Amino acid sequence: MTSAPRPPISEPDPSTFTCSGGLVGPCCGCQRKTHKYGSGGLPLCQWCMTPVQEGWGSTVRFTSTRPKVL
Ligand SMILES: [Zn+2]
């Protein structure tokens, strides 16, 4: 498998371009700016998250942490 080269940590995660600046925080892995807080936020940037998700397999998702109330 090949993956896109990881840019220097001075480059923010692309997710920061589509979220409010108030939701941006440092990646837990590399301290890169990433969309960390709020809906859709992750504690890791996409470059740190990808190998973690591969380790989890396809059954674990971040779709929602809220309980479903019907
Ligand atoms: Zn990172």
N, CA, C, O and the ligand as a Tripos MOL2 file, in Angstrom:
@<TRIPOS>MOLECULE
protein
  281   279    71     0     0
PROTEIN
NO_CHARGES

@<TRIPOS>ATOM
      1 N           0.8250   -1.2000    0.0000 N.3       1 MET1
      2 CA          0.0000    0.0000    0.0000 C.3       1 MET1
      3 C           0.8550    1.2430    0.0000 C.2       1 MET1
      4 O           1.9380    1.2730    0.5830 O.2       1 MET1
      5 N           0.3640    2.2480   -0.6480 N.am      2 THR2
      6 CA          1.0420    3.5330   -0.6380 C.3       2 THR2
      7 C           0.0980    4.5810   -0.0640 C.2       2 THR2
      8 O          -1.1210    4.4630   -0.1840 O.2       2 THR2
      9 N           0.6640    5.5930    0.5530 N.am      3 SER3
     10 CA         -0.1550    6.6710    1.0890 C.3       3 SER3
     11 C           0.4850    7.9980    0.7100 C.2       3 SER3
     12 O           1.6650    8.0670    0.3660 O.2       3 SER3
     13 N          -0.3160    9.0350    0.7800 N.am      4 ALA4
     14 CA          0.1960   10.3600    0.4430 C.3       4 ALA4
     15 C           1.2970   10.7510    1.4320 C.2       4 ALA4
     16 O           1.1990   10.4370    2.6190 O.2       4 ALA4
     17 N           2.3250   11.4210    0.9630 N.am      5 PRO5
     18 CA          3.3900   11.8330    1.8770 C.3       5 PRO5
     19 C           2.8530   12.7690    2.9450 C.2       5 PRO5
     20 O           1.9940   13.6090    2.6800 O.2       5 PRO5
     21 N           3.3680   12.6140    4.1470 N.am      6 ARG6
     22 CA          2.9110   13.4410    5.2560 C.3       6 ARG6
     23 C           3.6010   14.8070    5.2010 C.2       6 ARG6
     24 O           4.8300   14.8740    5.2360 O.2       6 ARG6
     25 N           2.8480   15.8680    5.1160 N.am      7 PRO7
     26 CA          3.4530   17.1970    5.0610 C.3       7 PRO7
     27 C           4.0400   17.5800    6.4130 C.2       7 PRO7
     28 O           3.7240   16.9470    7.4210 O.2       7 PRO7
     29 N           4.8830   18.5970    6.4530 N.am      8 PRO8
     30 CA          5.4420   19.0480    7.7320 C.3       8 PRO8
     31 C           4.3380   19.5060    8.6720 C.2       8 PRO8
     32 O           3.2710   19.9320    8.2290 O.2       8 PRO8
     33 N           4.5970   19.4170    9.9730 N.am      9 ILE9
     34 CA          3.5420   19.7280   10.9470 C.3       9 ILE9
     35 C           3.1440   21.1860   10.9480 C.2       9 ILE9
     36 O           2.1530   21.5580   11.5770 O.2       9 ILE9
     37 N           3.9010   22.0200   10.2540 N.am     10 SER10
     38 CA          3.5080   23.4140   10.1130 C.3      10 SER10
     39 C           2.3000   23.5560    9.1840 C.2      10 SER10
     40 O           1.6320   24.5890    9.1570 O.2      10 SER10
     41 N           2.0370   22.4770    8.4160 N.am     11 GLU11
     42 CA          0.8640   22.4780    7.5350 C.3      11 GLU11
     43 C          -0.3390   21.9730    8.3190 C.2      11 GLU11
     44 O          -0.3010   20.8610    8.8460 O.2      11 GLU11
     45 N          -1.4150   22.7680    8.4090 N.am     12 PRO12
     46 CA         -2.6020   22.2930    9.1220 C.3      12 PRO12
     47 C          -3.2870   21.1650    8.3750 C.2      12 PRO12
     48 O          -3.1450   21.0260    7.1610 O.2      12 PRO12
     49 N          -4.0420   20.3540    9.1290 N.am     13 ASP13
     50 CA         -4.8230   19.3060    8.4900 C.3      13 ASP13
     51 C          -5.8720   19.9510    7.5880 C.2      13 ASP13
     52 O          -6.4270   20.9880    7.9530 O.2      13 ASP13
     53 N          -6.1600   19.3770    6.4340 N.am     14 PRO14
     54 CA         -7.1680   19.9700    5.5330 C.3      14 PRO14
     55 C          -8.5260   20.1410    6.1790 C.2      14 PRO14
     56 O          -9.3210   20.9700    5.7370 O.2      14 PRO14
     57 N          -8.8030   19.3730    7.2140 N.am     15 SER15
     58 CA        -10.1130   19.4960    7.8870 C.3      15 SER15
     59 C         -10.2960   20.8680    8.5320 C.2      15 SER15
     60 O         -11.4250   21.2950    8.7690 O.2      15 SER15
     61 N          -9.1970   21.5570    8.8150 N.am     16 THR16
     62 CA         -9.3210   22.8750    9.4360 C.3      16 THR16
     63 C          -9.8880   23.9040    8.4740 C.2      16 THR16
     64 O         -10.3810   24.9480    8.9000 O.2      16 THR16
     65 N          -9.8220   23.6210    7.1870 N.am     17 PHE17
     66 CA        -10.2950   24.5980    6.2040 C.3      17 PHE17
     67 C         -11.8090   24.6370    6.1140 C.2      17 PHE17
     68 O         -12.3830   25.5850    5.5780 O.2      17 PHE17
     69 N         -12.4500   23.6120    6.6380 N.am     18 THR18
     70 CA        -13.9020   23.5130    6.5080 C.3      18 THR18
     71 C         -14.6200   23.6220    7.8400 C.2      18 THR18
     72 O         -15.8300   23.4060    7.9070 O.2      18 THR18
     73 N         -13.8950   23.9530    8.9040 N.am     19 CYS19
     74 CA        -14.5580   24.0880   10.2040 C.3      19 CYS19
     75 C         -14.2350   25.4490   10.7980 C.2      19 CYS19
     76 O         -13.3470   26.1570   10.3230 O.2      19 CYS19
     77 N         -14.9690   25.8020   11.8440 N.am     20 SER20
     78 CA        -14.7240   27.0560   12.5310 C.3      20 SER20
     79 C         -13.3510   27.0510   13.1900 C.2      20 SER20
     80 O         -12.8890   26.0200   13.6770 O.2      20 SER20
     81 N         -12.7110   28.2050   13.1990 N.am     21 GLY21
     82 CA        -11.3950   28.3010   13.8280 C.3      21 GLY21
     83 C         -11.4150   27.9500   15.3000 C.2      21 GLY21
     84 O         -10.4100   27.5110   15.8590 O.2      21 GLY21
     85 N         -12.5670   28.1450   15.9260 N.am     22 GLY22
     86 CA        -12.7000   27.8240   17.3360 C.3      22 GLY22
     87 C         -12.6920   26.3410   17.6250 C.2      22 GLY22
     88 O         -12.5530   25.9280   18.7760 O.2      22 GLY22
     89 N         -12.8390   25.5320   16.5840 N.am     23 LEU23
     90 CA        -12.8640   24.0760   16.7540 C.3      23 LEU23
     91 C         -11.5160   23.4480   16.4430 C.2      23 LEU23
     92 O         -11.3600   22.2280   16.5100 O.2      23 LEU23
     93 N         -10.5360   24.2880   16.1010 N.am     24 VAL24
     94 CA         -9.2140   23.7800   15.7430 C.3      24 VAL24
     95 C          -8.3530   23.6010   16.9920 C.2      24 VAL24
     96 O          -8.3520   24.4530   17.8800 O.2      24 VAL24
     97 N          -7.6300   22.5030   17.0540 N.am     25 GLY25
     98 CA         -6.7260   22.2480   18.1680 C.3      25 GLY25
     99 C          -5.5620   21.4000   17.6870 C.2      25 GLY25
    100 O          -5.5770   20.9130   16.5570 O.2      25 GLY25
    101 N          -4.5460   21.2170   18.5350 N.am     26 PRO26
    102 CA         -3.3830   20.4460   18.1270 C.3      26 PRO26
    103 C          -3.6800   18.9480   18.0870 C.2      26 PRO26
    104 O          -4.3730   18.4230   18.9590 O.2      26 PRO26
    105 N          -3.1560   18.2710   17.0820 N.am     27 CYS27
    106 CA         -3.2560   16.8160   16.9810 C.3      27 CYS27
    107 C          -2.5630   16.1830   18.1870 C.2      27 CYS27
    108 O          -1.4990   16.6370   18.6080 O.2      27 CYS27
    109 N          -3.1700   15.1360   18.7380 N.am     28 CYS28
    110 CA         -2.5770   14.4670   19.8960 C.3      28 CYS28
    111 C          -1.2800   13.7460   19.5230 C.2      28 CYS28
    112 O          -0.4450   13.4630   20.3810 O.2      28 CYS28
    113 N          -1.1270   13.4560   18.2310 N.am     29 GLY29
    114 CA          0.0590   12.7070   17.8290 C.3      29 GLY29
    115 C           1.2130   13.6000   17.4430 C.2      29 GLY29
    116 O           2.3320   13.4060   17.9170 O.2      29 GLY29
    117 N           0.9580   14.5890   16.5780 N.am     30 CYS30
    118 CA          2.0610   15.3670   16.0140 C.3      30 CYS30
    119 C           1.9300   16.8640   16.2620 C.2      30 CYS30
    120 O           2.7800   17.6370   15.8210 O.2      30 CYS30
    121 N           0.8750   17.2880   16.9630 N.am     31 GLN31
    122 CA          0.6490   18.7000   17.3090 C.3      31 GLN31
    123 C           0.2680   19.5620   16.1170 C.2      31 GLN31
    124 O           0.1810   20.7840   16.2380 O.2      31 GLN31
    125 N           0.0420   18.9430   14.9760 N.am     32 ARG32
    126 CA         -0.4380   19.6940   13.8160 C.3      32 ARG32
    127 C          -1.8170   20.2630   14.1140 C.2      32 ARG32
    128 O          -2.5980   19.6390   14.8330 O.2      32 ARG32
    129 N          -2.1300   21.4410   13.5720 N.am     33 LYS33
    130 CA         -3.4770   21.9780   13.7210 C.3      33 LYS33
    131 C          -4.4620   21.0820   12.9780 C.2      33 LYS33
    132 O          -4.2760   20.7600   11.8040 O.2      33 LYS33
    133 N          -5.5070   20.6930   13.6900 N.am     34 THR34
    134 CA         -6.5140   19.8510   13.0720 C.3      34 THR34
    135 C          -7.8840   20.1920   13.6340 C.2      34 THR34
    136 O          -7.9870   20.8460   14.6720 O.2      34 THR34
    137 N          -8.9490   19.7470   12.9460 N.am     35 HIS35
    138 CA        -10.3080   19.9530   13.4380 C.3      35 HIS35
    139 C         -10.5170   18.9970   14.6030 C.2      35 HIS35
    140 O         -10.8150   17.8180   14.4100 O.2      35 HIS35
    141 N         -10.3580   19.5170   15.8100 N.am     36 LYS36
    142 CA        -10.3090   18.6650   16.9970 C.3      36 LYS36
    143 C         -11.6030   18.6370   17.7860 C.2      36 LYS36
    144 O         -11.9650   17.6120   18.3640 O.2      36 LYS36
    145 N         -12.2990   19.7620   17.8090 N.am     37 TYR37
    146 CA        -13.4680   19.8770   18.6870 C.3      37 TYR37
    147 C         -14.7700   19.9530   17.9010 C.2      37 TYR37
    148 O         -14.7770   20.2040   16.6960 O.2      37 TYR37
    149 N         -15.8680   19.7320   18.6100 N.am     38 GLY38
    150 CA        -17.1770   19.8930   18.0090 C.3      38 GLY38
    151 C         -17.5590   18.7220   17.1260 C.2      38 GLY38
    152 O         -16.8740   17.7000   17.0920 O.2      38 GLY38
    153 N         -18.6660   18.8860   16.4100 N.am     39 SER39
    154 CA        -19.1630   17.8150   15.5620 C.3      39 SER39
    155 C         -18.1640   17.4850   14.4520 C.2      39 SER39
    156 O         -17.7140   18.3730   13.7280 O.2      39 SER39
    157 N         -17.8250   16.2090   14.3250 N.am     40 GLY40
    158 CA        -16.9090   15.7720   13.2760 C.3      40 GLY40
    159 C         -15.4480   15.9450   13.6300 C.2      40 GLY40
    160 O         -14.5770   15.5710   12.8450 O.2      40 GLY40
    161 N         -15.1590   16.5100   14.8050 N.am     41 GLY41
    162 CA        -13.7770   16.7130   15.1970 C.3      41 GLY41
    163 C         -13.1220   15.4230   15.6330 C.2      41 GLY41
    164 O         -13.7850   14.5120   16.1310 O.2      41 GLY41
    165 N         -11.8010   15.3480   15.4400 N.am     42 LEU42
    166 CA        -11.0310   14.1780   15.8380 C.3      42 LEU42
    167 C          -9.7890   14.6390   16.5930 C.2      42 LEU42
    168 O          -9.2450   15.7000   16.2870 O.2      42 LEU42
    169 N          -9.3280   13.8560   17.5800 N.am     43 PRO43
    170 CA         -8.1290   14.2520   18.3440 C.3      43 PRO43
    171 C          -6.8370   14.0730   17.5570 C.2      43 PRO43
    172 O          -5.7770   14.5470   17.9680 O.2      43 PRO43
    173 N          -6.9330   13.3920   16.4350 N.am     44 LEU44
    174 CA         -5.7460   13.1590   15.6100 C.3      44 LEU44
    175 C          -5.9580   13.7320   14.2230 C.2      44 LEU44
    176 O          -7.0780   13.7420   13.7130 O.2      44 LEU44
    177 N          -4.8750   14.2120   13.6060 N.am     45 CYS45
    178 CA         -4.9680   14.6580   12.2210 C.3      45 CYS45
    179 C          -5.1220   13.4440   11.3130 C.2      45 CYS45
    180 O          -4.9610   12.3070   11.7560 O.2      45 CYS45
    181 N          -5.4320   13.6850   10.0530 N.am     46 GLN46
    182 CA         -5.7020   12.5510    9.1690 C.3      46 GLN46
    183 C          -4.4850   11.6680    8.9720 C.2      46 GLN46
    184 O          -4.6230   10.4700    8.7250 O.2      46 GLN46
    185 N          -3.2950   12.2400    9.0770 N.am     47 TRP47
    186 CA         -2.0880   11.4290    8.8540 C.3      47 TRP47
    187 C          -1.7950   10.5260   10.0440 C.2      47 TRP47
    188 O          -1.2270    9.4460    9.8840 O.2      47 TRP47
    189 N          -2.1900   10.9750   11.2580 N.am     48 CYS48
    190 CA         -2.0320   10.1170   12.4350 C.3      48 CYS48
    191 C          -3.1970    9.1450   12.5440 C.2      48 CYS48
    192 O          -3.0470    8.0300   13.0430 O.2      48 CYS48
    193 N          -4.3540    9.5800   12.0740 N.am     49 MET49
    194 CA         -5.5620    8.7720   12.2210 C.3      49 MET49
    195 C          -5.5840    7.5830   11.2730 C.2      49 MET49
    196 O          -6.0670    6.5130   11.6440 O.2      49 MET49
    197 N          -5.0760    7.7440   10.0720 N.am     50 THR50
    198 CA         -5.1820    6.6880    9.0660 C.3      50 THR50
    199 C          -4.6220    5.3450    9.5320 C.2      50 THR50
    200 O          -5.3210    4.3380    9.4190 O.2      50 THR50
    201 N          -3.3890    5.2850   10.0530 N.am     51 PRO51
    202 CA         -2.8720    3.9800   10.4930 C.3      51 PRO51
    203 C          -3.6340    3.4200   11.6850 C.2      51 PRO51
    204 O          -3.7140    2.2040   11.8580 O.2      51 PRO51
    205 N          -4.1980    4.3090   12.5150 N.am     52 VAL52
    206 CA         -4.9930    3.8530   13.6570 C.3      52 VAL52
    207 C          -6.2720    3.1950   13.1690 C.2      52 VAL52
    208 O          -6.6600    2.1300   13.6490 O.2      52 VAL52
    209 N          -6.9200    3.8390   12.2130 N.am     53 GLN53
    210 CA         -8.1580    3.2780   11.6820 C.3      53 GLN53
    211 C          -7.9130    1.9620   10.9790 C.2      53 GLN53
    212 O          -8.7520    1.0630   11.0450 O.2      53 GLN53
    213 N          -6.7760    1.8270   10.3030 N.am     54 GLU54
    214 CA         -6.4550    0.5730    9.6350 C.3      54 GLU54
    215 C          -6.2830   -0.5380   10.6690 C.2      54 GLU54
    216 O          -6.6170   -1.6950   10.4160 O.2      54 GLU54
    217 N          -5.7590   -0.1660   11.8360 N.am     55 GLY55
    218 CA         -5.5980   -1.1400   12.8950 C.3      55 GLY55
    219 C          -6.9190   -1.5910   13.4900 C.2      55 GLY55
    220 O          -7.0700   -2.7310   13.9300 O.2      55 GLY55
    221 N          -7.8820   -0.6590   13.4930 N.am     56 TRP56
    222 CA         -9.1900   -0.9980   14.0330 C.3      56 TRP56
    223 C          -9.9710   -1.8910   13.0890 C.2      56 TRP56
    224 O         -10.8090   -2.6860   13.5150 O.2      56 TRP56
    225 N          -9.6860   -1.7500   11.7930 N.am     57 GLY57
    226 CA        -10.5340   -2.4250   10.8200 C.3      57 GLY57
    227 C         -11.7040   -1.5560   10.4540 C.2      57 GLY57
    228 O         -11.7210   -0.3610   10.7500 O.2      57 GLY57
    229 N         -12.6820   -2.1510    9.8140 N.am     58 SER58
    230 CA        -13.7790   -1.3630    9.2500 C.3      58 SER58
    231 C         -15.0050   -1.3400   10.1550 C.2      58 SER58
    232 O         -16.0350   -0.7850    9.7730 O.2      58 SER58
    233 N         -14.9180   -1.9220   11.3280 N.am     59 THR59
    234 CA        -16.1160   -2.0040   12.1560 C.3      59 THR59
    235 C         -16.2470   -0.8370   13.1170 C.2      59 THR59
    236 O         -17.3200   -0.6160   13.6800 O.2      59 THR59
    237 N         -15.1680   -0.0870   13.3130 N.am     60 VAL60
    238 CA        -15.2130    1.0270   14.2430 C.3      60 VAL60
    239 C         -15.3180    2.3270   13.4760 C.2      60 VAL60
    240 O         -14.5290    2.5860   12.5680 O.2      60 VAL60
    241 N         -16.2740    3.1280   13.8340 N.am     61 ARG61
    242 CA        -16.4770    4.3810   13.1260 C.3      61 ARG61
    243 C         -16.7110    5.5160   14.1180 C.2      61 ARG61
    244 O         -17.0920    5.2980   15.2680 O.2      61 ARG61
    245 N         -16.4750    6.7100   13.6440 N.am     62 PHE62
    246 CA        -16.6610    7.8900   14.4660 C.3      62 PHE62
    247 C         -17.9710    8.5940   14.1460 C.2      62 PHE62
    248 O         -18.1050    9.7910   14.3960 O.2      62 PHE62
    249 N         -18.9220    7.8800   13.6050 N.am     63 THR63
    250 CA        -20.1300    8.5340   13.1180 C.3      63 THR63
    251 C         -20.8350    9.3140   14.2150 C.2      63 THR63
    252 O         -21.2900   10.4330   13.9760 O.2      63 THR63
    253 N         -20.9360    8.7540   15.4000 N.am     64 SER64
    254 CA        -21.6160    9.4690   16.4700 C.3      64 SER64
    255 C         -21.2950    8.8450   17.8110 C.2      64 SER64
    256 O         -21.1350    7.6290   17.9200 O.2      64 SER64
    257 N         -21.2030    9.6770   18.8250 N.am     65 THR65
    258 CA        -21.0190    9.1650   20.1680 C.3      65 THR65
    259 C         -22.2740    9.3770   20.9910 C.2      65 THR65
    260 O         -22.3160    9.0610   22.1800 O.2      65 THR65
    261 N         -23.2930    9.9170   20.3450 N.am     66 ARG66
    262 CA        -24.5310   10.1880   21.0630 C.3      66 ARG66
    263 C         -25.4510    8.9670   21.0120 C.2      66 ARG66
    264 O         -25.5550    8.3080   19.9770 O.2      66 ARG66
    265 N         -26.1090    8.6720   22.1140 N.am     67 PRO67
    266 CA        -27.0660    7.5530   22.0960 C.3      67 PRO67
    267 C         -28.2640    7.9060   21.2320 C.2      67 PRO67
    268 O         -28.7000    9.0560   21.1820 O.2      67 PRO67
    269 N         -28.7810    6.9070   20.5640 N.am     68 LYS68
    270 CA        -29.9530    7.1360   19.7530 C.3      68 LYS68
    271 C         -31.1970    7.1410   20.6270 C.2      68 LYS68
    272 O         -31.4360    6.2160   21.4030 O.2      68 LYS68
    273 N         -31.9810    8.1990   20.4830 N.am     69 VAL69
    274 CA        -33.2250    8.3080   21.2350 C.3      69 VAL69
    275 C         -34.3580    8.2900   20.2310 C.2      69 VAL69
    276 O         -34.4770    9.1890   19.3980 O.2      69 VAL69
    277 N         -35.1860    7.2660   20.3120 N.am     70 LEU70
    278 CA        -36.2700    7.1410   19.3480 C.3      70 LEU70
    279 C         -37.6000    7.4390   20.0000 C.2      70 LEU70
    280 O         -38.6370    7.3830   19.3390 O.2      70 LEU70
    281 ZN         -1.0280   14.2070   13.7270 Zn       71 ZN71
@<TRIPOS>BOND
     1     1     2 1
     2     2     3 1
     3     3     4 2
     4     3     5 am
     5     5     6 1
     6     6     7 1
     7     7     8 2
     8     7     9 am
     9     9    10 1
    10    10    11 1
    11    11    12 2
    12    11    13 am
    13    13    14 1
    14    14    15 1
    15    15    16 2
    16    15    17 am
    17    17    18 1
    18    18    19 1
    19    19    20 2
    20    19    21 am
    21    21    22 1
    22    22    23 1
    23    23    24 2
    24    23    25 am
    25    25    26 1
    26    26    27 1
    27    27    28 2
    28    27    29 am
    29    29    30 1
    30    30    31 1
    31    31    32 2
    32    31    33 am
    33    33    34 1
    34    34    35 1
    35    35    36 2
    36    35    37 am
    37    37    38 1
    38    38    39 1
    39    39    40 2
    40    39    41 am
    41    41    42 1
    42    42    43 1
    43    43    44 2
    44    43    45 am
    45    45    46 1
    46    46    47 1
    47    47    48 2
    48    47    49 am
    49    49    50 1
    50    50    51 1
    51    51    52 2
    52    51    53 am
    53    53    54 1
    54    54    55 1
    55    55    56 2
    56    55    57 am
    57    57    58 1
    58    58    59 1
    59    59    60 2
    60    59    61 am
    61    61    62 1
    62    62    63 1
    63    63    64 2
    64    63    65 am
    65    65    66 1
    66    66    67 1
    67    67    68 2
    68    67    69 am
    69    69    70 1
    70    70    71 1
    71    71    72 2
    72    71    73 am
    73    73    74 1
    74    74    75 1
    75    75    76 2
    76    75    77 am
    77    77    78 1
    78    78    79 1
    79    79    80 2
    80    79    81 am
    81    81    82 1
    82    82    83 1
    83    83    84 2
    84    83    85 am
    85    85    86 1
    86    86    87 1
    87    87    88 2
    88    87    89 am
    89    89    90 1
    90    90    91 1
    91    91    92 2
    92    91    93 am
    93    93    94 1
    94    94    95 1
    95    95    96 2
    96    95    97 am
    97    97    98 1
    98    98    99 1
    99    99   100 2
   100    99   101 am
   101   101   102 1
   102   102   103 1
   103   103   104 2
   104   103   105 am
   105   105   106 1
   106   106   107 1
   107   107   108 2
   108   107   109 am
   109   109   110 1
   110   110   111 1
   111   111   112 2
   112   111   113 am
   113   113   114 1
   114   114   115 1
   115   115   116 2
   116   115   117 am
   117   117   118 1
   118   118   119 1
   119   119   120 2
   120   119   121 am
   121   121   122 1
   122   122   123 1
   123   123   124 2
   124   123   125 am
   125   125   126 1
   126   126   127 1
   127   127   128 2
   128   127   129 am
   129   129   130 1
   130   130   131 1
   131   131   132 2
   132   131   133 am
   133   133   134 1
   134   134   135 1
   135   135   136 2
   136   135   137 am
   137   137   138 1
   138   138   139 1
   139   139   140 2
   140   139   141 am
   141   141   142 1
   142   142   143 1
   143   143   144 2
   144   143   145 am
   145   145   146 1
   146   146   147 1
   147   147   148 2
   148   147   149 am
   149   149   150 1
   150   150   151 1
   151   151   152 2
   152   151   153 am
   153   153   154 1
   154   154   155 1
   155   155   156 2
   156   155   157 am
   157   157   158 1
   158   158   159 1
   159   159   160 2
   160   159   161 am
   161   161   162 1
   162   162   163 1
   163   163   164 2
   164   163   165 am
   165   165   166 1
   166   166   167 1
   167   167   168 2
   168   167   169 am
   169   169   170 1
   170   170   171 1
   171   171   172 2
   172   171   173 am
   173   173   174 1
   174   174   175 1
   175   175   176 2
   176   175   177 am
   177   177   178 1
   178   178   179 1
   179   179   180 2
   180   179   181 am
   181   181   182 1
   182   182   183 1
   183   183   184 2
   184   183   185 am
   185   185   186 1
   186   186   187 1
   187   187   188 2
   188   187   189 am
   189   189   190 1
   190   190   191 1
   191   191   192 2
   192   191   193 am
   193   193   194 1
   194   194   195 1
   195   195   196 2
   196   195   197 am
   197   197   198 1
   198   198   199 1
   199   199   200 2
   200   199   201 am
   201   201   202 1
   202   202   203 1
   203   203   204 2
   204   203   205 am
   205   205   206 1
   206   206   207 1
   207   207   208 2
   208   207   209 am
   209   209   210 1
   210   210   211 1
   211   211   212 2
   212   211   213 am
   213   213   214 1
   214   214   215 1
   215   215   216 2
   216   215   217 am
   217   217   218 1
   218   218   219 1
   219   219   220 2
   220   219   221 am
   221   221   222 1
   222   222   223 1
   223   223   224 2
   224   223   225 am
   225   225   226 1
   226   226   227 1
   227   227   228 2
   228   227   229 am
   229   229   230 1
   230   230   231 1
   231   231   232 2
   232   231   233 am
   233   233   234 1
   234   234   235 1
   235   235   236 2
   236   235   237 am
   237   237   238 1
   238   238   239 1
   239   239   240 2
   240   239   241 am
   241   241   242 1
   242   242   243 1
   243   243   244 2
   244   243   245 am
   245   245   246 1
   246   246   247 1
   247   247   248 2
   248   247   249 am
   249   249   250 1
   250   250   251 1
   251   251   252 2
   252   251   253 am
   253   253   254 1
   254   254   255 1
   255   255   256 2
   256   255   257 am
   257   257   258 1
   258   258   259 1
   259   259   260 2
   260   259   261 am
   261   261   262 1
   262   262   263 1
   263   263   264 2
   264   263   265 am
   265   265   266 1
   266   266   267 1
   267   267   268 2
   268   267   269 am
   269   269   270 1
   270   270   271 1
   271   271   272 2
   272   271   273 am
   273   273   274 1
   274   274   275 1
   275   275   276 2
   276   275   277 am
   277   277   278 1
   278   278   279 1
   279   279   280 2
@<TRIPOS>SUBSTRUCTURE
     1 MET1         2 RESIDUE 1 A MET
     2 THR2         6 RESIDUE 1 A THR
     3 SER3        10 RESIDUE 1 A SER
     4 ALA4        14 RESIDUE 1 A ALA
     5 PRO5        18 RESIDUE 1 A PRO
     6 ARG6        22 RESIDUE 1 A ARG
     7 PRO7        26 RESIDUE 1 A PRO
     8 PRO8        30 RESIDUE 1 A PRO
     9 ILE9        34 RESIDUE 1 A ILE
    10 SER10       38 RESIDUE 1 A SER
    11 GLU11       42 RESIDUE 1 A GLU
    12 PRO12       46 RESIDUE 1 A PRO
    13 ASP13       50 RESIDUE 1 A ASP
    14 PRO14       54 RESIDUE 1 A PRO
    15 SER15       58 RESIDUE 1 A SER
    16 THR16       62 RESIDUE 1 A THR
    17 PHE17       66 RESIDUE 1 A PHE
    18 THR18       70 RESIDUE 1 A THR
    19 CYS19       74 RESIDUE 1 A CYS
    20 SER20       78 RESIDUE 1 A SER
    21 GLY21       82 RESIDUE 1 A GLY
    22 GLY22       86 RESIDUE 1 A GLY
    23 LEU23       90 RESIDUE 1 A LEU
    24 VAL24       94 RESIDUE 1 A VAL
    25 GLY25       98 RESIDUE 1 A GLY
    26 PRO26      102 RESIDUE 1 A PRO
    27 CYS27      106 RESIDUE 1 A CYS
    28 CYS28      110 RESIDUE 1 A CYS
    29 GLY29      114 RESIDUE 1 A GLY
    30 CYS30      118 RESIDUE 1 A CYS
    31 GLN31      122 RESIDUE 1 A GLN
    32 ARG32      126 RESIDUE 1 A ARG
    33 LYS33      130 RESIDUE 1 A LYS
    34 THR34      134 RESIDUE 1 A THR
    35 HIS35      138 RESIDUE 1 A HIS
    36 LYS36      142 RESIDUE 1 A LYS
    37 TYR37      146 RESIDUE 1 A TYR
    38 GLY38      150 RESIDUE 1 A GLY
    39 SER39      154 RESIDUE 1 A SER
    40 GLY40      158 RESIDUE 1 A GLY
    41 GLY41      162 RESIDUE 1 A GLY
    42 LEU42      166 RESIDUE 1 A LEU
    43 PRO43      170 RESIDUE 1 A PRO
    44 LEU44      174 RESIDUE 1 A LEU
    45 CYS45      178 RESIDUE 1 A CYS
    46 GLN46      182 RESIDUE 1 A GLN
    47 TRP47      186 RESIDUE 1 A TRP
    48 CYS48      190 RESIDUE 1 A CYS
    49 MET49      194 RESIDUE 1 A MET
    50 THR50      198 RESIDUE 1 A THR
    51 PRO51      202 RESIDUE 1 A PRO
    52 VAL52      206 RESIDUE 1 A VAL
    53 GLN53      210 RESIDUE 1 A GLN
    54 GLU54      214 RESIDUE 1 A GLU
    55 GLY55      218 RESIDUE 1 A GLY
    56 TRP56      222 RESIDUE 1 A TRP
    57 GLY57      226 RESIDUE 1 A GLY
    58 SER58      230 RESIDUE 1 A SER
    59 THR59      234 RESIDUE 1 A THR
    60 VAL60      238 RESIDUE 1 A VAL
    61 ARG61      242 RESIDUE 1 A ARG
    62 PHE62      246 RESIDUE 1 A PHE
    63 THR63      250 RESIDUE 1 A THR
    64 SER64      254 RESIDUE 1 A SER
    65 THR65      258 RESIDUE 1 A THR
    66 ARG66      262 RESIDUE 1 A ARG
    67 PRO67      266 RESIDUE 1 A PRO
    68 LYS68      270 RESIDUE 1 A LYS
    69 VAL69      274 RESIDUE 1 A VAL
    70 LEU70      278 RESIDUE 1 A LEU
    71 ZN71       281 GROUP 0 **** ****
